[in-house]
Amino acid sequence: MIKKLCIIGVGLIGGSLALALRRAGYCEEIIGAGRNAERLQIAQDLGVIDSFNTDMAAAVSDADMVFVAVPMGAMAAVFKAIDAHLKPTAIVTDGGSAKVRVIEDAKEFLKRCYSQFVPAHPIAGTEQSGVEAAFAELYQDRRVIITPSDESAQASAAVIAMWQAAGAEVESMPAAEHDEILAGTSHLPHLLAYGLVNCLFESNNSESYFRYAAGGFRDFTRIASSDPVMWRDICLANKTALLTSLSRYQSELDRIKDALNKEDADQLLCYFQSAKMSRDKFNF
């Protein structure tokens, strides 16, 4: 049970956590924090938070748990702004998609309470953004990964319990391994979706491309409607792992291109069969 939870960044991710914990009766009070009072007022009007403050230092001053759900590029500034104002027993966690960078920022700017910082990443979301898109079921039966650094066992246990109360399954892994996996399974697909949309839109026949787009195109490019600022920051924060994934994917494209140039039907068939078998094996 959390007596007072402060959520910095009350959008889809932060707002959905608030709603899930409300439904579970796991928080006595939830305060929202951020720079935009109008957006925070909407969150309060929707019943996502109880109150809000645009002064992050004041918002966290008596919070027992602080969840930072801002774009990756803003993490360091948030840590710096709240560090001196956290009470000694406060636990800080985050929802950032690139854990190595978050941990580096926390070590530099969350100096007083770094031992109470638990890096985490909920593997959930939609292409929508903003608190209006938040819903209590977002984390139900979804994975949340924590990437232990130097935090206390008590702080980790508290964060794990919070996510479990929201309906999530919590797993642990090293930060570098997390970033490598997410580069391939999340960050790269978003880049490809953005790239395909831009490729067709900038063509001479873009109107026809989009007019006659079928379900496969819509499914594949749905995530290109995601928040551009958030994904800019994620890509830059996880640059090294993402560039490695891009290079590997480019090699796969080169194999397909080679088979097409040679009109090698057997090579194409084997390639597609291998991919289908791999995809079907995991049945997700």
C-alpha positions as a Markdown table, in Angstrom:
| # | Residue | x | y | z |
|---|---|---|---|---|
| 1 | Met | 0.0 | 0.0 | 0.0 |
| 2 | Ile | 1.3 | 3.4 | -0.9 |
| 3 | Lys | 0.3 | 6.3 | 1.3 |
| 4 | Lys | 1.2 | 9.1 | -1.2 |
| 5 | Leu | 2.2 | 8.5 | -4.8 |
| 6 | Cys | 3.6 | 11.4 | -7.0 |
| 7 | Ile | 3.5 | 10.9 | -10.7 |
| 8 | Ile | 5.7 | 13.2 | -12.7 |
| 9 | Gly | 4.3 | 13.1 | -16.3 |
| 10 | Val | 0.6 | 12.2 | -16.2 |
| 11 | Gly | 0.1 | 10.9 | -19.7 |
| 12 | Leu | -0.8 | 7.5 | -21.0 |
| 13 | Ile | 1.8 | 5.6 | -19.0 |
| 14 | Gly | 1.6 | 7.6 | -15.7 |
| 15 | Gly | -2.1 | 8.0 | -16.0 |
| 16 | Ser | -2.8 | 4.4 | -16.6 |
| 17 | Leu | -0.7 | 3.4 | -13.6 |
| 18 | Ala | -2.7 | 5.9 | -11.4 |
| 19 | Leu | -6.0 | 4.4 | -12.7 |
| 20 | Ala | -4.8 | 0.8 | -12.1 |
| 21 | Leu | -3.7 | 1.5 | -8.6 |
| 22 | Arg | -6.9 | 3.4 | -7.8 |
| 23 | Arg | -8.9 | 0.4 | -9.0 |
| 24 | Ala | -6.8 | -1.9 | -6.8 |
| 25 | Gly | -7.2 | 0.5 | -3.8 |
| 26 | Tyr | -3.4 | 0.6 | -3.5 |
| 27 | Cys | -2.9 | 4.3 | -3.0 |
| 28 | Glu | -4.4 | 6.7 | -0.4 |
| 29 | Glu | -3.4 | 9.8 | -2.4 |
| 30 | Ile | -2.1 | 10.5 | -5.9 |
| 31 | Ile | -0.6 | 13.8 | -6.9 |
| 32 | Gly | 0.4 | 14.7 | -10.4 |
| 33 | Ala | 3.3 | 16.9 | -11.3 |
| 34 | Gly | 4.5 | 18.5 | -14.6 |
| 35 | Arg | 4.9 | 21.8 | -16.3 |
| 36 | Asn | 1.5 | 22.1 | -18.0 |
| 37 | Ala | -1.2 | 23.1 | -15.5 |
| 38 | Glu | -3.9 | 22.8 | -18.1 |
| 39 | Arg | -3.0 | 19.2 | -18.8 |
| 40 | Leu | -2.8 | 18.4 | -15.1 |
| 41 | Gln | -6.2 | 19.9 | -14.5 |
| 42 | Ile | -7.6 | 17.6 | -17.2 |
| 43 | Ala | -6.1 | 14.6 | -15.3 |
| 44 | Gln | -7.7 | 15.8 | -12.1 |
| 45 | Asp | -11.0 | 16.4 | -13.8 |
| 46 | Leu | -10.9 | 12.8 | -15.2 |
| 47 | Gly | -10.3 | 11.4 | -11.7 |
| 48 | Val | -6.8 | 10.2 | -12.6 |
| 49 | Ile | -5.1 | 12.2 | -9.8 |
| 50 | Asp | -6.3 | 13.8 | -6.6 |
| 51 | Ser | -4.3 | 17.0 | -7.0 |
| 52 | Phe | -1.4 | 18.5 | -8.9 |
| 53 | Asn | 1.4 | 20.9 | -8.6 |
| 54 | Thr | 3.6 | 22.4 | -11.4 |
| 55 | Asp | 6.4 | 22.8 | -8.9 |
| 56 | Met | 8.0 | 19.3 | -8.9 |
| 57 | Ala | 10.0 | 20.0 | -5.8 |
| 58 | Ala | 6.8 | 20.8 | -3.8 |
| 59 | Ala | 5.0 | 17.9 | -5.4 |
| 60 | Val | 7.5 | 15.2 | -4.2 |
| 61 | Ser | 8.3 | 16.8 | -0.8 |
| 62 | Asp | 6.1 | 14.4 | 1.2 |
| 63 | Ala | 5.6 | 11.6 | -1.4 |
| 64 | Asp | 6.4 | 8.0 | -0.4 |
| 65 | Met | 6.7 | 6.8 | -4.0 |
| 66 | Val | 7.7 | 8.9 | -7.0 |
| 67 | Phe | 7.1 | 7.6 | -10.5 |
| 68 | Val | 8.8 | 9.5 | -13.3 |
| 69 | Ala | 7.0 | 9.1 | -16.6 |
| 70 | Val | 8.5 | 11.8 | -18.8 |
| 71 | Pro | 10.3 | 11.6 | -22.2 |
| 72 | Met | 13.8 | 10.2 | -21.9 |
| 73 | Gly | 15.3 | 13.6 | -22.7 |
| 74 | Ala | 13.7 | 15.2 | -19.7 |
| 75 | Met | 14.7 | 12.5 | -17.1 |
| 76 | Ala | 17.9 | 14.2 | -16.0 |
| 77 | Ala | 16.3 | 17.6 | -15.5 |
| 78 | Val | 13.5 | 15.9 | -13.4 |
| 79 | Phe | 16.0 | 14.1 | -11.2 |
| 80 | Lys | 18.0 | 17.2 | -10.7 |
| 81 | Ala | 14.9 | 19.2 | -9.8 |
| 82 | Ile | 13.6 | 16.8 | -7.2 |
| 83 | Asp | 16.7 | 15.4 | -5.6 |
| 84 | Ala | 17.1 | 17.9 | -2.7 |
| 85 | His | 13.4 | 17.8 | -1.9 |
| 86 | Leu | 12.7 | 14.1 | -1.5 |
| 87 | Lys | 12.2 | 12.8 | 2.0 |
| 88 | Pro | 14.9 | 10.3 | 3.0 |
| 89 | Thr | 12.5 | 7.3 | 2.9 |
| 90 | Ala | 11.0 | 8.2 | -0.6 |
| 91 | Ile | 11.4 | 5.6 | -3.3 |
| 92 | Val | 11.9 | 6.8 | -6.9 |
| 93 | Thr | 11.2 | 4.8 | -10.0 |
| 94 | Asp | 10.7 | 5.5 | -13.7 |
| 95 | Gly | 9.1 | 4.1 | -16.9 |
| 96 | Gly | 11.9 | 5.0 | -19.3 |
| 97 | Ser | 12.5 | 2.7 | -22.3 |
| 98 | Ala | 16.3 | 2.9 | -22.2 |
| 99 | Lys | 17.7 | 1.8 | -18.9 |
| 100 | Val | 21.4 | 2.4 | -19.2 |
| 101 | Arg | 20.9 | 6.1 | -19.9 |
| 102 | Val | 18.3 | 6.5 | -17.1 |
| 103 | Ile | 20.7 | 4.9 | -14.6 |
| 104 | Glu | 23.5 | 7.2 | -15.7 |
| 105 | Asp | 21.3 | 10.2 | -15.3 |
| 106 | Ala | 20.1 | 9.0 | -11.8 |
| 107 | Lys | 23.7 | 8.5 | -10.7 |
| 108 | Glu | 24.6 | 12.0 | -11.7 |
| 109 | Phe | 21.5 | 13.9 | -10.6 |
| 110 | Leu | 19.7 | 11.8 | -8.0 |
| 111 | Lys | 22.5 | 11.9 | -5.6 |
| 112 | Arg | 20.8 | 12.0 | -2.2 |
| 113 | Cys | 18.3 | 9.2 | -2.9 |
| 114 | Tyr | 20.1 | 7.1 | -5.5 |
| 115 | Ser | 20.0 | 4.1 | -3.2 |
| 116 | Gln | 16.3 | 4.4 | -3.2 |
| 117 | Phe | 16.0 | 4.5 | -7.1 |
| 118 | Val | 14.6 | 1.5 | -8.9 |
| 119 | Pro | 14.9 | 1.6 | -12.7 |
| 120 | Ala | 11.9 | 0.0 | -14.4 |
| 121 | His | 10.2 | -0.2 | -17.7 |
| 122 | Pro | 6.6 | -1.3 | -18.3 |
| 123 | Ile | 6.4 | -3.1 | -21.6 |
| 124 | Ala | 3.0 | -1.7 | -22.5 |
| 125 | Gly | 1.5 | 1.2 | -24.4 |
| 126 | Thr | -0.5 | 2.2 | -27.4 |
| 127 | Glu | 0.0 | 4.6 | -30.3 |
| 128 | Gln | -2.1 | 7.1 | -28.4 |
| 129 | Ser | -0.7 | 9.7 | -25.9 |
| 130 | Gly | -1.9 | 12.0 | -23.2 |
| 131 | Val | -3.9 | 11.3 | -20.1 |
| 132 | Glu | -7.2 | 11.0 | -22.1 |
| 133 | Ala | -5.8 | 7.8 | -23.5 |
| 134 | Ala | -5.0 | 6.3 | -20.1 |
| 135 | Phe | -6.9 | 3.3 | -18.9 |
| 136 | Ala | -6.7 | 1.0 | -15.9 |
| 137 | Glu | -6.2 | -2.2 | -17.8 |
| 138 | Leu | -3.1 | -1.1 | -19.7 |
| 139 | Tyr | -0.7 | -3.2 | -17.5 |
| 140 | Gln | -2.9 | -6.2 | -16.9 |
| 141 | Asp | -0.9 | -9.3 | -17.6 |
| 142 | Arg | 1.8 | -7.2 | -19.2 |
| 143 | Arg | 5.5 | -7.4 | -18.3 |
| 144 | Val | 7.4 | -4.8 | -16.3 |
| 145 | Ile | 11.2 | -5.1 | -16.3 |
| 146 | Ile | 13.3 | -3.8 | -13.5 |
| 147 | Thr | 17.0 | -3.4 | -14.0 |
| 148 | Pro | 18.7 | -3.5 | -10.6 |
| 149 | Ser | 21.6 | -1.2 | -10.0 |
| 150 | Asp | 22.5 | -0.2 | -6.4 |
| 151 | Glu | 19.0 | 0.2 | -4.9 |
| 152 | Ser | 18.0 | -1.4 | -1.7 |
| 153 | Ala | 16.1 | -4.7 | -1.6 |
| 154 | Gln | 13.3 | -2.9 | 0.3 |
| 155 | Ala | 12.9 | -0.3 | -2.5 |
| 156 | Ser | 12.9 | -2.9 | -5.2 |
| 157 | Ala | 10.2 | -4.9 | -3.3 |
| 158 | Ala | 8.0 | -1.8 | -3.0 |
| 159 | Val | 8.2 | -1.1 | -6.7 |
| 160 | Ile | 7.6 | -4.7 | -7.6 |
| 161 | Ala | 4.5 | -4.8 | -5.3 |
| 162 | Met | 3.2 | -1.5 | -6.9 |
| 163 | Trp | 3.4 | -3.0 | -10.4 |
| 164 | Gln | 1.9 | -6.2 | -9.3 |
| 165 | Ala | -1.0 | -4.3 | -7.8 |
| 166 | Ala | -1.5 | -2.7 | -11.3 |
| 167 | Gly | -1.8 | -6.2 | -12.8 |
| 168 | Ala | 1.6 | -6.6 | -14.2 |
| 169 | Glu | 4.1 | -9.4 | -14.2 |
| 170 | Val | 7.5 | -8.2 | -13.0 |
| 171 | Glu | 10.9 | -9.5 | -14.2 |
| 172 | Ser | 14.5 | -8.5 | -13.6 |
| 173 | Met | 17.5 | -8.2 | -16.0 |
| 174 | Pro | 20.7 | -6.2 | -16.4 |
| 175 | Ala | 20.2 | -2.8 | -17.9 |
| 176 | Ala | 22.4 | -3.4 | -21.0 |
| 177 | Glu | 20.5 | -6.6 | -21.8 |
| 178 | His | 17.2 | -4.8 | -21.5 |
| 179 | Asp | 18.4 | -2.1 | -23.9 |
| 180 | Glu | 19.6 | -4.6 | -26.5 |
| 181 | Ile | 16.3 | -6.6 | -26.4 |
| 182 | Leu | 14.1 | -3.5 | -26.5 |
| 183 | Ala | 16.2 | -2.0 | -29.4 |
| 184 | Gly | 15.2 | -5.0 | -31.5 |
| 185 | Thr | 11.6 | -5.6 | -30.3 |
| 186 | Ser | 10.3 | -2.1 | -29.8 |
| 187 | His | 12.7 | 0.7 | -30.9 |
| 188 | Leu | 13.6 | -0.8 | -34.3 |
| 189 | Pro | 10.0 | -1.5 | -35.3 |
| 190 | His | 9.0 | 2.1 | -34.5 |
| 191 | Leu | 11.8 | 3.4 | -36.7 |
| 192 | Leu | 10.7 | 1.1 | -39.5 |
| 193 | Ala | 7.1 | 2.2 | -39.2 |
| 194 | Tyr | 8.1 | 5.9 | -39.3 |
| 195 | Gly | 10.4 | 5.2 | -42.2 |
| 196 | Leu | 7.8 | 3.4 | -44.3 |
| 197 | Val | 5.2 | 6.1 | -43.8 |
| 198 | Asn | 7.7 | 8.8 | -44.8 |
| 199 | Cys | 8.9 | 6.7 | -47.8 |
| 200 | Leu | 5.4 | 6.4 | -49.3 |
| 201 | Phe | 4.3 | 9.9 | -48.3 |
| 202 | Glu | 7.2 | 11.5 | -50.0 |
| 203 | Ser | 6.7 | 9.6 | -53.2 |
| 204 | Asn | 5.1 | 11.1 | -56.4 |
| 205 | Asn | 2.0 | 8.9 | -55.9 |
| 206 | Ser | 1.5 | 9.3 | -52.1 |
| 207 | Glu | -2.3 | 9.9 | -52.3 |
| 208 | Ser | -2.9 | 6.6 | -54.0 |
| 209 | Tyr | -0.6 | 4.7 | -51.7 |
| 210 | Phe | -2.5 | 5.8 | -48.6 |
| 211 | Arg | -5.9 | 5.6 | -50.3 |
| 212 | Tyr | -5.5 | 1.9 | -51.2 |
| 213 | Ala | -3.5 | 0.8 | -48.2 |
| 214 | Ala | -4.7 | -2.5 | -46.9 |
| 215 | Gly | -4.8 | -4.0 | -43.4 |
| 216 | Gly | -1.1 | -5.1 | -43.5 |
| 217 | Phe | 0.0 | -1.5 | -44.0 |
| 218 | Arg | -2.3 | -0.2 | -41.3 |
| 219 | Asp | -1.2 | -2.8 | -38.8 |
| 220 | Phe | 2.5 | -2.3 | -39.5 |
| 221 | Thr | 2.4 | 1.5 | -39.5 |
| 222 | Arg | 0.0 | 2.0 | -36.6 |
| 223 | Ile | 2.9 | 2.8 | -34.2 |
| 224 | Ala | 4.0 | 5.6 | -36.5 |
| 225 | Ser | 1.2 | 7.6 | -34.8 |
| 226 | Ser | 3.1 | 7.4 | -31.5 |
| 227 | Asp | 4.4 | 10.6 | -29.8 |
| 228 | Pro | 7.4 | 11.9 | -32.0 |
| 229 | Val | 9.1 | 13.6 | -29.1 |
| 230 | Met | 9.1 | 10.5 | -26.9 |
| 231 | Trp | 10.5 | 8.3 | -29.7 |
| 232 | Arg | 13.1 | 10.9 | -30.7 |
| 233 | Asp | 14.4 | 10.7 | -27.1 |
| 234 | Ile | 14.2 | 6.9 | -26.9 |
| 235 | Cys | 16.2 | 6.5 | -30.1 |
| 236 | Leu | 18.9 | 8.9 | -29.0 |
| 237 | Ala | 19.0 | 7.4 | -25.5 |
| 238 | Asn | 19.5 | 3.9 | -26.8 |
| 239 | Lys | 21.6 | 4.9 | -29.8 |
| 240 | Thr | 24.3 | 2.2 | -29.6 |
| 241 | Ala | 22.0 | -0.8 | -29.3 |
| 242 | Leu | 19.6 | 0.6 | -31.9 |
| 243 | Leu | 22.4 | 1.2 | -34.4 |
| 244 | Thr | 23.4 | -2.5 | -33.9 |
| 245 | Ser | 19.8 | -3.6 | -34.6 |
| 246 | Leu | 19.6 | -1.4 | -37.6 |
| 247 | Ser | 22.7 | -2.9 | -39.1 |
| 248 | Arg | 21.5 | -6.4 | -38.5 |
| 249 | Tyr | 18.1 | -5.5 | -40.2 |
| 250 | Gln | 19.9 | -3.9 | -43.1 |
| 251 | Ser | 21.8 | -7.2 | -43.6 |
| 252 | Glu | 18.4 | -9.0 | -43.8 |
| 253 | Leu | 17.1 | -6.5 | -46.4 |
| 254 | Asp | 20.3 | -7.1 | -48.4 |
| 255 | Arg | 19.5 | -10.8 | -48.4 |
| 256 | Ile | 16.0 | -10.2 | -49.7 |
| 257 | Lys | 17.2 | -7.8 | -52.3 |
| 258 | Asp | 19.8 | -10.2 | -53.5 |
| 259 | Ala | 17.2 | -13.0 | -53.8 |
| 260 | Leu | 14.9 | -10.7 | -55.8 |
| 261 | Asn | 17.7 | -9.6 | -58.1 |
| 262 | Lys | 18.5 | -13.2 | -58.8 |
| 263 | Glu | 14.8 | -14.1 | -59.0 |
| 264 | Asp | 15.7 | -16.9 | -56.7 |
| 265 | Ala | 12.3 | -18.4 | -55.7 |
| 266 | Asp | 13.8 | -21.1 | -53.5 |
| 267 | Gln | 15.8 | -18.6 | -51.5 |
| 268 | Leu | 12.8 | -16.4 | -51.0 |
| 269 | Leu | 10.6 | -19.3 | -50.0 |
| 270 | Cys | 13.2 | -20.6 | -47.5 |
| 271 | Tyr | 13.6 | -17.1 | -46.1 |
| 272 | Phe | 9.9 | -16.6 | -45.6 |
| 273 | Gln | 9.3 | -20.1 | -44.2 |
| 274 | Ser | 12.1 | -19.6 | -41.7 |
| 275 | Ala | 10.6 | -16.4 | -40.5 |
| 276 | Lys | 7.1 | -17.9 | -40.3 |
| 277 | Met | 8.3 | -20.8 | -38.2 |
| 278 | Ser | 10.2 | -18.5 | -35.9 |
| 279 | Arg | 7.1 | -16.2 | -35.4 |
| 280 | Asp | 4.7 | -19.1 | -35.0 |
| 281 | Lys | 6.9 | -20.7 | -32.4 |
| 282 | Phe | 6.3 | -18.0 | -29.8 |
| 283 | Asn | 2.6 | -17.6 | -30.6 |
| 284 | Phe | 2.2 | -14.0 | -29.3 |
